[in-house]
C-alpha cells in the first residue's frame, strides 16, 4: 500500500552498514518513525544518547551541540539516535513527515573527510537502488556529496557533508539530508533555517543552488501511474456521484477508478479554484472542509469538482495499490446522514453494471452513519466499499468513502487512517468494524 507507515509517519527504511568495525550511518529514506514529543517523554535510552529536551541534543562523547525548531522532531529510536563508545560514534536523527536529517560524530583519526566520504560512496554504490552522483566536492577541510536514488520507483535526493569537528583528535562530523526529489530544495532550506549544529547551519559547503538542477530531474513515469486500467477497484457506472448529481462527473460510466489517475493537464489556477491549496492539501471552496494526504496518494483530476449551483464539492485520491478515497461535501438540509446514506446505497445497487451488493455492516453513531458492503459488478469484479456520512454544519453533509480490492481492503483502511487527514483527524470513525474479505 504505497509507503508503509508507523505511528502516522510516512516511511522508515533502515540503511546502516558496518565497514572495518566502523559504523557508517547512511541515513533513512524521507519520512521517519514516531518522534519524541515533550521533555517529560524523553526515555532513558534517549537521555543516554544525549537528548536534553525535545529541541536540544549534546553529543555524550564529544560535546557537540545541536538544536532544532518546531518543524523538526526527534527520532526516538536508539538505532538512529544513539551514543556508542565502542564504535566511537554519536548520532542524532530528526524527521518531518517527508524529510530525514541526521548528524553523526565519529572518531576516525586515520581518515580525512575526503577518505571517509570515499567509503560512504562505496557503501551507497552497494546499497542504493539506481544510485547516481549529482555532485561531489572535496577540500582539505570538508567533502560534500549529492546523489539520487530510487525506492519503489520514487526518486529521492540525498545530501551528505563530512567535515572535521576536531581535527587534532581525529573527530569527523557527517550531516545527511534525504528528501523526495520534488521537495529537496524546500527541505534543504528548512534544515538550514531550523537546525543549528554547533551554532551554525548544518551544511557549510553545499548551497541550495547545487540542488536546483540536476538533482531535481525526473526519473520517468510517476510511480502511481497504472498500466492495467480495467483492474481498478471501481468499475461501476456513476458509482461515486451524489444520487442527486449523478450527471456532474465527466465519463460517469467509469467512476473514479484506477484509470482516472492524475494525468489531466488542468492548470494550477483551475486546481486552486477547485480547492487544491498545496501539493497534498485541499480546502473545500464552498465549505472550508480540509483534507491532507501523504505522498503515496494522487489527486484524480476529473473528480476534483466544485458545483456552486448544486452546492457540492468533491475530491478523489488514488494510491499505487489502486485504493480510492473520495470526499464529497454538499448542501443538504432535507435529510439526516442515515437517510442520505440509504439513498446512496440504493443508488449503487440499482446501477446497470452492479450484479450484487451485499451489506456487511452498517450503523449510526451520533451524527454519523456508516455502511460497509461488498459489490460485485457484471464483469465479475468485487469491490469493498466503506462509506460514512456525517453532518459538517447546519444543512451541510459530508460523505467520505474508500474503495479497495477485497484482498488488501483492511491494509488499505489502515493506511488511509494513517496517511490521510480530514479536518485534522483520520477520515473514518469506525476502525473496528471492518469485516474480513470473503473468499
DRENMARDO-705576 format. One record per residue (C-alpha): x, z, y; residue number from 0. Coordinates in nm, 2 decimals. Example, Ala and Ser with C-alpha at 12.3 -4.5 7.8 and 13.67 -1.06 7.14 Angstrom:
REM DRENMARDO-705576
u = 1.23; w = 0.78; v = -0.45; n = 0
u = 1.37; w = 0.71; v = -0.11; n = 1
REM end
This chain:
REM DRENMARDO-705576
u = 0.00; w = 0.00; v = 0.00; n = 0
u = 0.23; w = -0.12; v = 0.27; n = 1
u = 0.48; w = 0.16; v = 0.36; n = 2
u = 0.44; w = 0.48; v = 0.17; n = 3
u = 0.38; w = 0.80; v = 0.37; n = 4
u = 0.44; w = 1.17; v = 0.36; n = 5
u = 0.25; w = 1.41; v = 0.58; n = 6
u = 0.14; w = 1.14; v = 0.82; n = 7
u = 0.48; w = 0.97; v = 0.87; n = 8
u = 0.51; w = 0.60; v = 0.80; n = 9
u = 0.81; w = 0.59; v = 0.55; n = 10
u = 1.12; w = 0.76; v = 0.43; n = 11
u = 1.38; w = 0.59; v = 0.20; n = 12
u = 1.69; w = 0.79; v = 0.13; n = 13
u = 2.01; w = 0.59; v = 0.17; n = 14
u = 2.31; w = 0.82; v = 0.11; n = 15
u = 2.63; w = 0.73; v = -0.07; n = 16
u = 2.95; w = 0.92; v = -0.17; n = 17
u = 3.28; w = 0.74; v = -0.14; n = 18
u = 3.62; w = 0.91; v = -0.21; n = 19
u = 3.45; w = 1.25; v = -0.22; n = 20
u = 3.33; w = 1.20; v = 0.14; n = 21
u = 2.96; w = 1.17; v = 0.21; n = 22
u = 2.87; w = 0.90; v = 0.45; n = 23
u = 2.52; w = 0.91; v = 0.59; n = 24
u = 2.38; w = 0.56; v = 0.61; n = 25
u = 2.05; w = 0.68; v = 0.77; n = 26
u = 1.69; w = 0.61; v = 0.68; n = 27
u = 1.46; w = 0.33; v = 0.75; n = 28
u = 1.24; w = 0.37; v = 1.05; n = 29
u = 0.98; w = 0.65; v = 1.01; n = 30
u = 1.06; w = 0.99; v = 0.87; n = 31
u = 0.92; w = 1.27; v = 0.66; n = 32
u = 0.74; w = 1.57; v = 0.82; n = 33
u = 0.93; w = 1.72; v = 1.11; n = 34
u = 0.99; w = 2.07; v = 1.23; n = 35
u = 0.73; w = 2.19; v = 1.48; n = 36
u = 0.78; w = 2.51; v = 1.68; n = 37
u = 1.06; w = 2.77; v = 1.70; n = 38
u = 0.87; w = 3.01; v = 1.47; n = 39
u = 0.85; w = 2.75; v = 1.19; n = 40
u = 1.23; w = 2.70; v = 1.16; n = 41
u = 1.31; w = 2.79; v = 0.80; n = 42
u = 1.63; w = 2.94; v = 0.67; n = 43
u = 1.78; w = 2.61; v = 0.55; n = 44
u = 1.74; w = 2.46; v = 0.90; n = 45
u = 1.89; w = 2.77; v = 1.06; n = 46
u = 2.19; w = 2.74; v = 0.83; n = 47
u = 2.21; w = 2.37; v = 0.92; n = 48
u = 2.25; w = 2.46; v = 1.29; n = 49
u = 1.89; w = 2.42; v = 1.42; n = 50
u = 1.84; w = 2.65; v = 1.72; n = 51
u = 1.49; w = 2.55; v = 1.82; n = 52
u = 1.25; w = 2.25; v = 1.79; n = 53
u = 1.46; w = 2.08; v = 2.06; n = 54
u = 1.82; w = 2.20; v = 2.01; n = 55
u = 2.09; w = 2.20; v = 1.74; n = 56
u = 2.45; w = 2.31; v = 1.72; n = 57
u = 2.70; w = 2.20; v = 1.45; n = 58
u = 2.79; w = 2.51; v = 1.25; n = 59
u = 3.14; w = 2.39; v = 1.16; n = 60
u = 3.24; w = 2.20; v = 1.47; n = 61
u = 3.04; w = 2.34; v = 1.76; n = 62
u = 2.89; w = 2.01; v = 1.88; n = 63
u = 2.55; w = 2.04; v = 2.05; n = 64
u = 2.25; w = 1.81; v = 2.06; n = 65
u = 1.92; w = 1.84; v = 2.24; n = 66
u = 1.61; w = 1.62; v = 2.24; n = 67
u = 1.29; w = 1.59; v = 2.43; n = 68
u = 0.93; w = 1.58; v = 2.30; n = 69
u = 0.93; w = 1.22; v = 2.19; n = 70
u = 1.16; w = 1.32; v = 1.90; n = 71
u = 1.10; w = 1.56; v = 1.62; n = 72
u = 1.34; w = 1.73; v = 1.39; n = 73
u = 1.35; w = 1.60; v = 1.03; n = 74
u = 1.35; w = 1.94; v = 0.85; n = 75
u = 1.46; w = 1.80; v = 0.51; n = 76
u = 1.80; w = 1.95; v = 0.40; n = 77
u = 1.90; w = 1.61; v = 0.26; n = 78
u = 1.91; w = 1.48; v = 0.62; n = 79
u = 1.97; w = 1.78; v = 0.84; n = 80
u = 2.24; w = 1.99; v = 0.68; n = 81
u = 2.59; w = 2.16; v = 0.70; n = 82
u = 2.82; w = 2.12; v = 0.40; n = 83
u = 3.16; w = 2.29; v = 0.44; n = 84
u = 3.28; w = 2.15; v = 0.10; n = 85
u = 3.24; w = 1.80; v = 0.24; n = 86
u = 3.34; w = 1.89; v = 0.59; n = 87
u = 3.02; w = 1.74; v = 0.73; n = 88
u = 2.74; w = 1.85; v = 0.95; n = 89
u = 2.44; w = 1.62; v = 1.02; n = 90
u = 2.12; w = 1.62; v = 1.23; n = 91
u = 1.83; w = 1.38; v = 1.18; n = 92
u = 1.55; w = 1.32; v = 1.43; n = 93
u = 1.25; w = 1.09; v = 1.40; n = 94
u = 0.94; w = 0.94; v = 1.55; n = 95
u = 0.66; w = 0.76; v = 1.38; n = 96
u = 0.87; w = 0.44; v = 1.37; n = 97
u = 1.23; w = 0.54; v = 1.46; n = 98
u = 1.51; w = 0.72; v = 1.28; n = 99
u = 1.81; w = 0.88; v = 1.46; n = 100
u = 2.10; w = 1.08; v = 1.32; n = 101
u = 2.43; w = 1.22; v = 1.43; n = 102
u = 2.69; w = 1.32; v = 1.18; n = 103
u = 3.02; w = 1.51; v = 1.24; n = 104
u = 3.27; w = 1.47; v = 0.96; n = 105
u = 3.63; w = 1.59; v = 0.91; n = 106
u = 3.83; w = 1.28; v = 0.83; n = 107
u = 4.19; w = 1.32; v = 0.97; n = 108
u = 4.33; w = 1.02; v = 0.78; n = 109
u = 4.10; w = 0.77; v = 0.94; n = 110
u = 4.04; w = 0.61; v = 1.28; n = 111
u = 3.69; w = 0.53; v = 1.39; n = 112
u = 3.76; w = 0.16; v = 1.30; n = 113
u = 3.87; w = 0.25; v = 0.95; n = 114
u = 3.58; w = 0.48; v = 0.90; n = 115
u = 3.34; w = 0.20; v = 1.01; n = 116
u = 3.51; w = -0.04; v = 0.77; n = 117
u = 3.39; w = 0.19; v = 0.48; n = 118
u = 3.05; w = 0.22; v = 0.64; n = 119
u = 3.02; w = -0.16; v = 0.64; n = 120
u = 3.13; w = -0.17; v = 0.27; n = 121
u = 2.85; w = 0.07; v = 0.18; n = 122
u = 2.60; w = -0.13; v = 0.37; n = 123
u = 2.70; w = -0.46; v = 0.21; n = 124
u = 2.63; w = -0.30; v = -0.12; n = 125
u = 2.31; w = -0.11; v = -0.03; n = 126
u = 2.13; w = -0.31; v = 0.24; n = 127
u = 1.90; w = -0.59; v = 0.15; n = 128
u = 1.97; w = -0.91; v = 0.35; n = 129
u = 2.25; w = -0.74; v = 0.54; n = 130
u = 2.35; w = -0.95; v = 0.84; n = 131
u = 2.60; w = -0.83; v = 1.10; n = 132
u = 2.49; w = -0.89; v = 1.46; n = 133
u = 2.79; w = -0.75; v = 1.64; n = 134
u = 3.10; w = -0.54; v = 1.58; n = 135
u = 3.33; w = -0.40; v = 1.84; n = 136
u = 3.65; w = -0.19; v = 1.78; n = 137
u = 3.88; w = 0.00; v = 2.00; n = 138
u = 4.13; w = 0.29; v = 1.96; n = 139
u = 3.86; w = 0.54; v = 2.06; n = 140
u = 3.54; w = 0.40; v = 1.90; n = 141
u = 3.38; w = 0.15; v = 1.67; n = 142
u = 3.03; w = 0.01; v = 1.70; n = 143
u = 2.82; w = -0.20; v = 1.47; n = 144
u = 2.48; w = -0.36; v = 1.50; n = 145
u = 2.33; w = -0.52; v = 1.19; n = 146
u = 1.99; w = -0.62; v = 1.05; n = 147
u = 1.84; w = -0.57; v = 0.71; n = 148
u = 1.51; w = -0.61; v = 0.54; n = 149
u = 1.28; w = -0.38; v = 0.35; n = 150
u = 0.98; w = -0.52; v = 0.18; n = 151
u = 1.00; w = -0.83; v = 0.39; n = 152
u = 1.02; w = -0.64; v = 0.72; n = 153
u = 1.32; w = -0.68; v = 0.94; n = 154
u = 1.49; w = -0.38; v = 1.09; n = 155
u = 1.79; w = -0.33; v = 1.32; n = 156
u = 2.05; w = -0.06; v = 1.27; n = 157
u = 2.28; w = 0.06; v = 1.54; n = 158
u = 2.59; w = 0.26; v = 1.44; n = 159
u = 2.87; w = 0.41; v = 1.66; n = 160
u = 3.17; w = 0.60; v = 1.53; n = 161
u = 3.40; w = 0.78; v = 1.78; n = 162
u = 3.63; w = 1.08; v = 1.80; n = 163
u = 3.47; w = 1.42; v = 1.85; n = 164
u = 3.81; w = 1.60; v = 1.82; n = 165
u = 4.10; w = 1.36; v = 1.77; n = 166
u = 4.36; w = 1.63; v = 1.73; n = 167
u = 4.17; w = 1.79; v = 1.44; n = 168
u = 4.05; w = 1.46; v = 1.29; n = 169
u = 3.68; w = 1.51; v = 1.35; n = 170
u = 3.47; w = 1.20; v = 1.38; n = 171
u = 3.12; w = 1.16; v = 1.52; n = 172
u = 2.88; w = 0.89; v = 1.39; n = 173
u = 2.55; w = 0.82; v = 1.57; n = 174
u = 2.29; w = 0.60; v = 1.39; n = 175
u = 1.96; w = 0.45; v = 1.52; n = 176
u = 1.73; w = 0.25; v = 1.29; n = 177
u = 1.42; w = 0.07; v = 1.42; n = 178
u = 1.20; w = -0.22; v = 1.32; n = 179
u = 1.31; w = -0.55; v = 1.48; n = 180
u = 1.04; w = -0.56; v = 1.74; n = 181
u = 1.09; w = -0.20; v = 1.85; n = 182
u = 1.47; w = -0.18; v = 1.87; n = 183
u = 1.51; w = -0.22; v = 2.25; n = 184
u = 1.24; w = 0.04; v = 2.33; n = 185
u = 1.37; w = 0.26; v = 2.06; n = 186
u = 1.72; w = 0.24; v = 2.19; n = 187
u = 1.61; w = 0.33; v = 2.54; n = 188
u = 1.40; w = 0.62; v = 2.40; n = 189
u = 1.71; w = 0.76; v = 2.22; n = 190
u = 1.94; w = 0.71; v = 2.52; n = 191
u = 1.69; w = 0.88; v = 2.76; n = 192
u = 1.55; w = 1.15; v = 2.53; n = 193
u = 1.85; w = 1.27; v = 2.33; n = 194
u = 2.17; w = 1.43; v = 2.46; n = 195
u = 2.48; w = 1.46; v = 2.24; n = 196
u = 2.73; w = 1.69; v = 2.39; n = 197
u = 2.55; w = 1.64; v = 2.72; n = 198
u = 2.57; w = 1.26; v = 2.72; n = 199
u = 2.35; w = 0.98; v = 2.58; n = 200
u = 2.41; w = 0.93; v = 2.21; n = 201
u = 2.56; w = 0.58; v = 2.24; n = 202
u = 2.85; w = 0.53; v = 2.47; n = 203
u = 2.98; w = 0.19; v = 2.36; n = 204
u = 2.67; w = -0.01; v = 2.27; n = 205
u = 2.45; w = -0.13; v = 2.55; n = 206
u = 2.08; w = -0.22; v = 2.53; n = 207
u = 2.18; w = -0.58; v = 2.63; n = 208
u = 2.36; w = -0.60; v = 2.29; n = 209
u = 2.03; w = -0.56; v = 2.12; n = 210
u = 1.81; w = -0.80; v = 2.31; n = 211
u = 1.92; w = -1.12; v = 2.15; n = 212
u = 2.05; w = -1.20; v = 1.80; n = 213
u = 1.95; w = -0.86; v = 1.69; n = 214
u = 1.58; w = -0.93; v = 1.77; n = 215
u = 1.55; w = -1.25; v = 1.58; n = 216
u = 1.26; w = -1.31; v = 1.34; n = 217
u = 1.31; w = -1.31; v = 0.97; n = 218
u = 1.04; w = -1.56; v = 0.89; n = 219
u = 0.68; w = -1.52; v = 0.79; n = 220
u = 0.50; w = -1.19; v = 0.87; n = 221
u = 0.51; w = -0.96; v = 0.57; n = 222
u = 0.14; w = -0.92; v = 0.59; n = 223
u = 0.06; w = -1.29; v = 0.55; n = 224
u = -0.14; w = -1.36; v = 0.23; n = 225
u = -0.09; w = -1.67; v = 0.02; n = 226
u = -0.40; w = -1.63; v = -0.20; n = 227
u = -0.68; w = -1.61; v = 0.04; n = 228
u = -0.96; w = -1.60; v = -0.22; n = 229
u = -0.81; w = -1.28; v = -0.37; n = 230
u = -0.91; w = -1.06; v = -0.07; n = 231
u = -1.13; w = -0.76; v = -0.11; n = 232
u = -1.43; w = -0.90; v = 0.07; n = 233
u = -1.58; w = -1.23; v = -0.03; n = 234
u = -1.94; w = -1.17; v = 0.06; n = 235
u = -2.15; w = -1.36; v = 0.32; n = 236
u = -2.19; w = -1.17; v = 0.65; n = 237
u = -2.08; w = -0.85; v = 0.48; n = 238
u = -1.93; w = -0.70; v = 0.79; n = 239
u = -2.17; w = -0.78; v = 1.07; n = 240
u = -2.42; w = -0.54; v = 1.20; n = 241
u = -2.76; w = -0.62; v = 1.04; n = 242
u = -2.89; w = -0.69; v = 1.38; n = 243
u = -2.60; w = -0.90; v = 1.49; n = 244
u = -2.51; w = -1.10; v = 1.17; n = 245
u = -2.46; w = -1.42; v = 1.37; n = 246
u = -2.20; w = -1.28; v = 1.60; n = 247
u = -1.89; w = -1.34; v = 1.39; n = 248
u = -1.74; w = -1.68; v = 1.35; n = 249
u = -1.72; w = -1.82; v = 1.00; n = 250
u = -1.97; w = -1.55; v = 0.89; n = 251
u = -1.97; w = -1.68; v = 0.53; n = 252
u = -1.62; w = -1.53; v = 0.48; n = 253
u = -1.64; w = -1.18; v = 0.63; n = 254
u = -1.32; w = -1.00; v = 0.72; n = 255
u = -1.12; w = -1.07; v = 0.40; n = 256
u = -0.76; w = -1.13; v = 0.34; n = 257
u = -0.76; w = -1.49; v = 0.46; n = 258
u = -0.86; w = -1.37; v = 0.81; n = 259
u = -0.51; w = -1.24; v = 0.90; n = 260
u = -0.37; w = -1.22; v = 1.25; n = 261
u = -0.28; w = -1.59; v = 1.28; n = 262
u = -0.50; w = -1.70; v = 1.57; n = 263
u = -0.34; w = -1.78; v = 1.90; n = 264
u = -0.56; w = -1.56; v = 2.11; n = 265
u = -0.36; w = -1.48; v = 2.42; n = 266
u = -0.27; w = -1.13; v = 2.54; n = 267
u = -0.53; w = -1.14; v = 2.82; n = 268
u = -0.81; w = -1.21; v = 2.58; n = 269
u = -0.69; w = -0.94; v = 2.34; n = 270
u = -0.67; w = -0.68; v = 2.62; n = 271
u = -1.02; w = -0.76; v = 2.74; n = 272
u = -1.14; w = -0.71; v = 2.38; n = 273
u = -0.97; w = -0.37; v = 2.36; n = 274
u = -0.61; w = -0.41; v = 2.25; n = 275
u = -0.41; w = -0.19; v = 2.48; n = 276
u = -0.08; w = -0.19; v = 2.28; n = 277
u = 0.07; w = -0.34; v = 1.96; n = 278
u = -0.11; w = -0.08; v = 1.75; n = 279
u = -0.37; w = 0.07; v = 1.99; n = 280
u = -0.73; w = -0.02; v = 2.06; n = 281
u = -0.98; w = 0.12; v = 2.31; n = 282
u = -1.34; w = 0.00; v = 2.28; n = 283
u = -1.41; w = -0.19; v = 2.60; n = 284
u = -1.76; w = -0.06; v = 2.63; n = 285
u = -1.75; w = 0.28; v = 2.48; n = 286
u = -1.39; w = 0.40; v = 2.50; n = 287
u = -1.35; w = 0.49; v = 2.13; n = 288
u = -0.98; w = 0.49; v = 2.05; n = 289
u = -0.81; w = 0.36; v = 1.74; n = 290
u = -0.44; w = 0.35; v = 1.64; n = 291
u = -0.27; w = 0.24; v = 1.33; n = 292
u = 0.07; w = 0.22; v = 1.16; n = 293
u = 0.30; w = -0.08; v = 1.13; n = 294
u = 0.16; w = -0.19; v = 0.79; n = 295
u = -0.17; w = -0.29; v = 0.94; n = 296
u = -0.25; w = -0.62; v = 1.12; n = 297
u = -0.54; w = -0.69; v = 1.35; n = 298
u = -0.78; w = -0.96; v = 1.22; n = 299
u = -0.83; w = -1.16; v = 1.54; n = 300
u = -1.16; w = -1.32; v = 1.47; n = 301
u = -1.32; w = -0.98; v = 1.41; n = 302
u = -1.19; w = -0.84; v = 1.74; n = 303
u = -1.51; w = -0.87; v = 1.93; n = 304
u = -1.69; w = -0.72; v = 2.23; n = 305
u = -2.05; w = -0.84; v = 2.28; n = 306
u = -2.18; w = -0.69; v = 2.61; n = 307
u = -2.53; w = -0.84; v = 2.57; n = 308
u = -2.58; w = -0.67; v = 2.24; n = 309
u = -2.38; w = -0.36; v = 2.32; n = 310
u = -2.14; w = -0.39; v = 2.03; n = 311
u = -1.76; w = -0.37; v = 2.00; n = 312
u = -1.57; w = -0.44; v = 1.67; n = 313
u = -1.22; w = -0.44; v = 1.53; n = 314
u = -1.09; w = -0.50; v = 1.18; n = 315
u = -0.75; w = -0.43; v = 1.03; n = 316
u = -0.59; w = -0.55; v = 0.71; n = 317
u = -0.27; w = -0.45; v = 0.52; n = 318
u = -0.04; w = -0.62; v = 0.27; n = 319
u = -0.24; w = -0.48; v = -0.02; n = 320
u = -0.55; w = -0.66; v = 0.10; n = 321
u = -0.73; w = -0.34; v = 0.21; n = 322
u = -0.96; w = -0.38; v = 0.51; n = 323
u = -1.07; w = -0.12; v = 0.77; n = 324
u = -1.33; w = -0.21; v = 1.02; n = 325
u = -1.47; w = -0.01; v = 1.31; n = 326
u = -1.79; w = -0.10; v = 1.49; n = 327
u = -1.94; w = 0.09; v = 1.78; n = 328
u = -2.28; w = -0.01; v = 1.91; n = 329
u = -2.56; w = 0.09; v = 2.14; n = 330
u = -2.85; w = 0.21; v = 1.92; n = 331
u = -3.09; w = 0.47; v = 2.03; n = 332
u = -3.36; w = 0.38; v = 1.77; n = 333
u = -3.20; w = 0.51; v = 1.45; n = 334
u = -3.02; w = 0.81; v = 1.31; n = 335
u = -2.69; w = 0.74; v = 1.14; n = 336
u = -2.85; w = 0.77; v = 0.79; n = 337
u = -3.13; w = 0.53; v = 0.88; n = 338
u = -2.88; w = 0.27; v = 1.02; n = 339
u = -2.66; w = 0.31; v = 0.71; n = 340
u = -2.96; w = 0.25; v = 0.48; n = 341
u = -3.02; w = -0.08; v = 0.66; n = 342
u = -2.66; w = -0.18; v = 0.63; n = 343
u = -2.67; w = -0.12; v = 0.25; n = 344
u = -3.00; w = -0.31; v = 0.22; n = 345
u = -2.85; w = -0.60; v = 0.42; n = 346
u = -2.54; w = -0.61; v = 0.20; n = 347
u = -2.74; w = -0.60; v = -0.13; n = 348
u = -2.95; w = -0.90; v = -0.02; n = 349
u = -2.67; w = -1.13; v = 0.07; n = 350
u = -2.67; w = -1.46; v = -0.12; n = 351
u = -2.34; w = -1.40; v = -0.30; n = 352
u = -2.40; w = -1.04; v = -0.39; n = 353
u = -2.47; w = -1.02; v = -0.76; n = 354
u = -2.48; w = -0.65; v = -0.78; n = 355
u = -2.44; w = -0.34; v = -0.56; n = 356
u = -2.42; w = -0.01; v = -0.74; n = 357
u = -2.42; w = 0.30; v = -0.51; n = 358
u = -2.17; w = 0.55; v = -0.65; n = 359
u = -2.21; w = 0.83; v = -0.40; n = 360
u = -2.39; w = 0.90; v = -0.07; n = 361
u = -2.47; w = 1.18; v = 0.15; n = 362
u = -2.52; w = 1.32; v = 0.50; n = 363
u = -2.34; w = 1.60; v = 0.68; n = 364
u = -2.42; w = 1.69; v = 1.04; n = 365
u = -2.44; w = 1.37; v = 1.24; n = 366
u = -2.26; w = 1.15; v = 1.00; n = 367
u = -2.38; w = 0.97; v = 0.69; n = 368
u = -2.17; w = 0.80; v = 0.42; n = 369
u = -2.21; w = 0.58; v = 0.12; n = 370
u = -1.97; w = 0.45; v = -0.15; n = 371
u = -2.06; w = 0.16; v = -0.36; n = 372
u = -1.91; w = -0.10; v = -0.59; n = 373
u = -2.01; w = -0.45; v = -0.50; n = 374
u = -1.98; w = -0.75; v = -0.74; n = 375
u = -2.00; w = -1.10; v = -0.60; n = 376
u = -2.15; w = -1.40; v = -0.77; n = 377
u = -1.79; w = -1.51; v = -0.83; n = 378
u = -1.73; w = -1.20; v = -1.04; n = 379
u = -1.51; w = -1.02; v = -0.78; n = 380
u = -1.55; w = -0.64; v = -0.74; n = 381
u = -1.51; w = -0.46; v = -0.41; n = 382
u = -1.51; w = -0.09; v = -0.34; n = 383
u = -1.66; w = -0.01; v = 0.00; n = 384
u = -1.68; w = 0.32; v = 0.17; n = 385
u = -1.89; w = 0.33; v = 0.49; n = 386
u = -1.95; w = 0.62; v = 0.73; n = 387
u = -2.19; w = 0.61; v = 1.03; n = 388
u = -2.20; w = 0.87; v = 1.30; n = 389
u = -2.31; w = 0.95; v = 1.65; n = 390
u = -2.05; w = 0.88; v = 1.91; n = 391
u = -2.26; w = 0.95; v = 2.21; n = 392
u = -2.62; w = 0.96; v = 2.31; n = 393
u = -2.77; w = 0.63; v = 2.20; n = 394
u = -2.44; w = 0.51; v = 2.06; n = 395
u = -2.34; w = 0.49; v = 1.69; n = 396
u = -2.01; w = 0.40; v = 1.53; n = 397
u = -1.95; w = 0.26; v = 1.18; n = 398
u = -1.62; w = 0.29; v = 1.00; n = 399
u = -1.57; w = 0.12; v = 0.67; n = 400
u = -1.30; w = 0.04; v = 0.42; n = 401
u = -1.29; w = -0.23; v = 0.16; n = 402
u = -1.04; w = -0.24; v = -0.12; n = 403
u = -0.98; w = -0.38; v = -0.46; n = 404
u = -1.10; w = -0.13; v = -0.72; n = 405
u = -0.76; w = -0.09; v = -0.88; n = 406
u = -0.60; w = 0.06; v = -0.57; n = 407
u = -0.90; w = 0.20; v = -0.39; n = 408
u = -0.80; w = 0.57; v = -0.40; n = 409
u = -0.45; w = 0.49; v = -0.29; n = 410
u = -0.59; w = 0.27; v = -0.01; n = 411
u = -0.81; w = 0.56; v = 0.10; n = 412
u = -0.51; w = 0.80; v = 0.12; n = 413
u = -0.30; w = 0.55; v = 0.32; n = 414
u = -0.59; w = 0.48; v = 0.56; n = 415
u = -0.63; w = 0.86; v = 0.62; n = 416
u = -0.26; w = 0.89; v = 0.69; n = 417
u = -0.18; w = 0.58; v = 0.89; n = 418
u = -0.50; w = 0.52; v = 1.10; n = 419
u = -0.65; w = 0.75; v = 1.36; n = 420
u = -1.00; w = 0.73; v = 1.51; n = 421
u = -1.01; w = 0.93; v = 1.83; n = 422
u = -0.70; w = 1.12; v = 1.72; n = 423
u = -0.84; w = 1.21; v = 1.37; n = 424
u = -0.84; w = 1.05; v = 1.03; n = 425
u = -1.12; w = 0.79; v = 1.01; n = 426
u = -1.32; w = 0.94; v = 0.72; n = 427
u = -1.46; w = 1.29; v = 0.68; n = 428
u = -1.54; w = 1.27; v = 0.31; n = 429
u = -1.20; w = 1.27; v = 0.15; n = 430
u = -1.31; w = 1.44; v = -0.18; n = 431
u = -1.60; w = 1.21; v = -0.28; n = 432
u = -1.41; w = 0.90; v = -0.38; n = 433
u = -1.50; w = 0.82; v = -0.74; n = 434
u = -1.27; w = 0.67; v = -1.00; n = 435
u = -1.28; w = 0.29; v = -1.03; n = 436
u = -1.49; w = 0.18; v = -1.32; n = 437
u = -1.33; w = -0.05; v = -1.59; n = 438
REM end
